Amino acid sequence: MKVNDIKIGTQLKLGFGIILICGVVLSFTSYRHTRQISAEITRLYNHPLQVRRALGALGSDILLIHRGMKDLVMVQALNDQEQIKTELELYKEDAFRQIDILYSRYLGPKSDIDSVHTCFIKWNTIREETIRLLESGRVQEAFERTKRNGVGGKYVDKISVHMRVIDEFARNKGDELYSKSITLSKALNIKLIVLILVIFIFSFVIIYLLIKNIRQPLNELTKATKLFREGNRGVRSNFKSANEFGYLSESYNELAENIDNEKKLTEKISTLSNDMLAHEDAHLFCHNLLKNLILNTEAQMGAVYLLNEEKTFYERFESIGLEDKGISHFSAKSHEG
């Protein structure tokens, strides 16, 4: 089946339906692309960013604990020492929370976090020993342990070294995820642009075909109707189709043909009537009558026979195309001839 033979209503439904489906595909593709980019951003936030944030908080806790240990050795008042110990416990608890965050968010080897965790636990053991020495009155020995080159200070440096490993990995991972997000965004944008262009071209073709399939028969029928109204009774519509416009074209042709035939018949009747009324002589009247009849019926000959007074024979009164020796009369009773 040709496209032109499809019903106009069906063409419109199919055309707009396809355009609607293209719009749905475009919307779904845009939504899917947005979800993918959002997933990359979420991954970037939940892993490298959270890891570096936890490292920052852990480093702050370690520095505060290290400074608190020095303050603990230097203060004399018991109330101040108790307050510092309380703060140290809070910092230690927060440090363990940050380490738990690292375990859940870090994308690198878990052994990197194990190193930090192990060193932090050993450092806590050293701090507890330092506090025990301080409480036993061995202040100078406790003070030496808190120095940079002391046993406590060395473990702070070890923890910092292990934390830098984690930080380096997290930073590189963040750069990698960011680069992937940019690449993904560009690729998705290209796909989206291509899809939009394809949908635009496809929609343009559909609209063009719909307009063509409607405008062409309308123009054909309008042109034929205009010429027919201007007096060209022989003009007909050349559009043929199985749809509504094809049926309308056939109906127009039939109507124009009927009008043309009626017009011709009226003209013939008028001409014949005028010729009949123009002559008083019977022979001239019959001669013109036969001439018009032969012309309109495309006959080769014609004759007029009249019944005689005795009503026994039909005698030839006037003829065209017949020789004199032709049938001159025939019986009114036997109907021969």
C-alpha positions in Angstrom: 0.0 0.0 0.0 1.2 3.4 -1.0 1.5 6.2 1.6 -1.0 8.3 -0.5 -3.6 5.5 -0.2 -3.6 5.7 3.6 -6.6 7.5 5.1 -5.8 11.1 6.1 -6.9 10.6 9.7 -4.6 7.5 9.9 -1.7 9.5 8.4 -2.2 12.3 11.0 -2.4 9.8 13.8 0.7 7.9 12.7 2.7 11.1 12.0 1.9 12.8 15.4 2.2 9.4 17.1 5.7 8.9 15.8 6.6 12.5 16.8 5.2 11.9 20.3 7.3 8.7 20.6 10.4 10.6 19.5 9.7 13.1 22.2 9.3 10.4 24.8 12.6 8.8 23.6 14.3 12.2 23.8 13.0 12.7 27.3 14.0 9.3 28.5 17.5 9.7 27.0 17.9 13.0 28.7 16.7 11.6 32.0 19.1 8.6 31.7 22.0 10.9 30.8 21.2 13.1 33.8 21.1 10.0 36.1 24.5 8.8 34.8 26.1 12.2 35.4 24.4 12.4 38.8 25.7 9.0 39.7 29.3 10.1 38.8 29.0 13.2 40.9 27.5 11.2 43.8 30.4 8.8 43.6 32.9 11.7 43.5 31.2 13.1 46.6 30.8 9.9 48.6 34.3 8.6 48.1 37.3 10.9 47.4 35.6 14.0 48.9 34.4 12.2 52.0 37.8 10.5 52.4 39.7 13.8 52.3 37.2 15.4 54.6 37.6 12.5 57.1 41.4 12.8 56.7 41.2 16.5 57.5 39.1 15.8 60.6 41.4 12.9 61.7 44.5 15.1 61.2 42.9 17.8 63.2 42.1 15.4 66.0 45.7 14.0 66.0 47.2 17.5 66.2 44.8 18.5 69.0 45.6 15.3 70.9 49.3 15.9 70.4 49.0 19.5 71.6 46.8 18.4 74.5 49.5 16.0 75.6 52.0 18.8 75.8 49.5 21.0 77.7 48.8 18.2 80.1 52.5 17.9 81.0 52.9 21.6 81.4 49.8 22.4 83.6 50.0 22.0 87.4 46.4 22.3 88.5 44.5 19.0 88.8 41.3 20.5 87.5 43.0 21.7 84.3 44.6 18.2 83.8 41.2 16.6 84.2 39.6 18.9 81.7 42.4 18.2 79.2 42.0 14.5 79.7 38.3 14.8 79.0 39.0 16.7 75.8 41.6 14.1 74.8 39.0 11.4 75.1 36.6 13.3 72.9 39.3 13.9 70.3 40.2 10.2 70.4 36.5 9.1 69.9 36.2 11.5 67.0 39.4 10.1 65.5 38.0 6.6 65.6 34.8 7.8 63.9 36.9 9.3 61.1 38.8 6.1 60.7 35.5 4.2 60.4 34.4 6.6 57.7 37.7 5.9 55.9 37.0 2.2 56.1 33.5 2.7 54.5 34.5 5.3 51.9 38.1 4.6 50.8 38.4 3.0 47.4 42.0 2.1 47.8 43.6 -0.9 49.6 42.2 -1.3 53.1 45.8 -2.0 54.3 46.4 1.8 54.0 43.8 2.4 56.6 44.9 -0.5 58.7 48.4 1.2 58.9 46.8 4.4 60.2 44.5 2.5 62.5 47.3 0.4 63.9 49.6 3.4 64.5 46.9 5.3 66.1 46.1 2.5 68.5 49.9 2.2 69.4 50.1 5.9 69.8 47.1 5.8 72.3 49.0 3.1 74.2 52.1 5.3 74.3 49.9 8.3 75.4 48.4 6.2 78.2 51.9 5.3 79.4 52.9 9.0 79.2 49.9 9.9 81.4 50.8 7.2 83.9 54.3 8.5 84.1 53.0 12.0 84.6 50.6 10.9 87.4 53.5 9.0 89.1 55.5 12.3 89.2 57.9 11.6 86.5 57.1 14.8 84.7 60.4 15.3 82.8 60.3 11.8 81.4 56.7 12.3 80.3 57.6 15.6 78.7 60.4 14.1 76.7 58.0 11.5 75.3 55.7 14.3 73.9 58.5 16.0 72.0 58.8 15.8 68.2 61.7 13.4 68.5 60.1 11.6 71.4 58.4 8.3 71.2 54.9 9.9 71.0 56.1 12.6 68.5 57.6 9.9 66.2 54.2 8.0 66.1 52.5 11.2 65.1 54.9 11.5 62.2 54.2 7.8 61.3 50.5 8.4 61.3 51.0 11.5 59.1 53.0 9.5 56.6 50.3 6.8 56.3 47.6 9.5 56.1 49.5 11.2 53.2 49.4 7.9 51.3 45.6 7.8 51.7 45.3 11.5 50.8 47.4 11.0 47.7 45.3 8.1 46.5 42.0 9.9 47.3 43.2 13.0 45.4 44.3 10.9 42.3 41.0 9.0 42.5 39.1 12.3 42.7 40.9 13.6 39.6 40.2 10.3 37.8 36.5 10.4 38.6 36.3 14.0 37.7 38.0 13.3 34.3 35.6 10.4 33.7 32.6 12.6 34.6 33.8 15.3 32.0 34.4 12.6 29.4 31.0 11.0 30.1 29.3 14.4 30.0 30.8 15.2 26.6 29.9 11.8 25.2 26.4 12.0 26.5 26.0 15.6 25.1 27.2 14.4 21.7 24.7 11.5 21.7 22.0 13.8 22.8 22.8 16.3 20.0 22.8 13.5 17.5 19.5 12.1 18.8 17.9 15.6 18.6 19.1 16.1 15.1 17.8 12.7 14.0 14.4 13.4 15.7 14.3 16.8 14.1 15.0 15.4 10.6 12.6 12.6 11.2 9.9 15.0 12.4 10.6 17.3 9.4 10.2 14.5 6.9 6.9 13.4 8.6 5.5 16.9 8.6 6.6 17.4 5.0 4.9 14.2 3.9 1.7 15.1 5.7 1.6 18.6 4.2 2.4 17.2 0.8 -0.3 14.5 1.0 -2.9 17.1 2.0 -1.8 20.1 -0.1 -1.3 18.2 -3.4 -4.9 16.9 -3.7 -6.3 20.2 -2.5 -4.3 22.2 -5.1 -5.4 19.7 -7.8 -9.1 20.0 -6.9 -8.9 23.8 -6.4 -7.3 24.2 -9.8 -9.8 21.9 -11.6 -12.8 23.6 -9.8 -11.5 27.1 -10.8 -11.1 26.1 -14.5 -14.5 24.4 -14.6 -16.1 27.5 -13.1 -14.4 29.7 -15.7 -16.0 27.7 -18.5 -13.6 24.8 -19.2 -16.1 22.0 -18.8 -13.7 19.4 -20.0 -11.2 19.8 -17.1 -11.0 16.9 -14.7 -9.0 16.1 -11.5 -6.0 13.8 -12.2 -5.5 12.9 -8.5 -6.1 9.2 -7.7 -5.9 7.7 -4.3 -7.7 5.3 -2.0 -8.1 7.9 0.8 -10.7 10.6 1.3 -9.1 13.0 -1.2 -9.2 10.2 -3.9 -12.9 9.7 -3.2 -13.5 13.5 -3.3 -11.6 13.7 -6.7 -13.7 10.9 -8.2 -16.9 12.5 -6.9 -15.9 15.8 -8.4 -15.1 14.2 -11.8 -18.5 12.4 -11.8 -20.3 15.7 -10.9 -18.4 17.6 -13.6 -19.2 14.9 -16.1 -22.9 15.0 -15.3 -23.0 18.8 -15.4 -21.2 18.7 -18.8 -23.5 16.1 -20.2 -26.6 18.0 -19.1 -25.2 21.2 -20.5 -24.5 19.5 -23.9 -28.0 17.9 -23.9 -29.6 21.2 -23.1 -27.7 22.9 -25.9 -28.7 20.2 -28.4 -32.3 20.4 -27.4 -32.2 24.2 -27.7 -30.6 24.0 -31.2 -33.1 21.4 -32.3 -36.0 23.4 -31.1 -34.8 26.5 -32.8 -34.3 24.7 -36.1 -37.7 23.1 -35.8 -39.4 26.5 -35.2 -37.4 28.3 -37.9 -39.1 26.7 -40.9 -42.7 26.6 -41.8 -42.2 24.3 -44.8 -42.7 20.7 -43.8 -39.9 19.3 -46.0 -37.4 21.9 -44.7 -38.5 21.2 -41.2 -38.0 17.5 -41.5 -34.8 17.9 -43.4 -33.3 20.1 -40.6 -34.7 17.6 -38.0 -33.0 14.7 -39.7 -29.7 16.6 -40.1 -29.6 17.5 -36.3 -30.5 13.9 -35.3 -27.8 12.4 -37.6 -25.3 14.9 -36.2 -26.1 14.3 -32.6 -26.4 10.5 -32.9 -23.5 10.1 -35.3 -25.7 8.1 -37.7 -25.1 7.6 -41.5 -28.6 8.2 -42.8 -32.1 9.0 -41.7 -35.6 9.3 -43.0 -39.1 10.5 -42.1 -42.1 8.3 -43.0 -45.7 9.5 -42.8 -48.9 7.4 -42.7 -51.0 7.7 -45.8 -54.6 8.8 -45.7 -55.9 5.2 -46.0 -53.6 4.2 -43.1 -52.3 1.3 -45.0 -48.7 2.3 -45.7 -46.0 4.6 -44.3 -44.7 6.6 -47.2 -41.2 8.3 -47.2 -41.6 12.0 -46.8 -38.0 13.2 -46.4 -34.6 11.5 -46.1 -30.8 12.0 -45.9 -28.3 9.5 -47.1 -30.8 7.2 -48.8 -31.1 6.7 -52.6 -34.3 7.3 -54.4 -34.7 3.6 -55.1 -34.5 2.8 -51.4 -37.5 1.9 -49.4 -40.2 4.3 -50.4 -42.9 2.9 -48.2 -43.7 -0.1 -45.9 -46.9 -1.6 -44.7 -48.6 -0.1 -41.6 -50.1 -3.5 -40.8 -47.2 -5.9 -41.1 -44.5 -3.5 -39.9 -42.0 -4.7 -42.4 -38.9 -2.7 -43.2 
